[in-house]
Amino acid sequence: MLKELLLSGLDEPTIRELLGELRLDVRSHDGEAAYAAAGLHAQTREFGRGLGDGSCLALAMQLGVPALTADREWEKVKVKGLMVEHIR
């Protein structure tokens, strides 16, 4: 998400301010998160899911919450224990 905001022309201070207003719970991508995301690769690669998507999906599964997305391709991903909710 940060990459897309930067590519849209927003600067880092503006992005930090906007995201701060949303009061999001930001999580670090550590070793355990990397293994969890990599573990999803075989089930998600045919849908073009990259590391960022895998990290998001793995975190949602770990927390037991739906992964929120505007990407319709995510509805094709079928992984036991994964819930996906479209925001559009």
Buried (B, 14 or more C-beta within 10 A) or exposed (E): EEEEBEEEEBEEEEBEEEBEEEEEEEEEBEEEBBEBBEEBEEBBEEBEBEEBBBBBBBBBBEEEEEBEBEBEEBEEBEBEEBEBEEEE
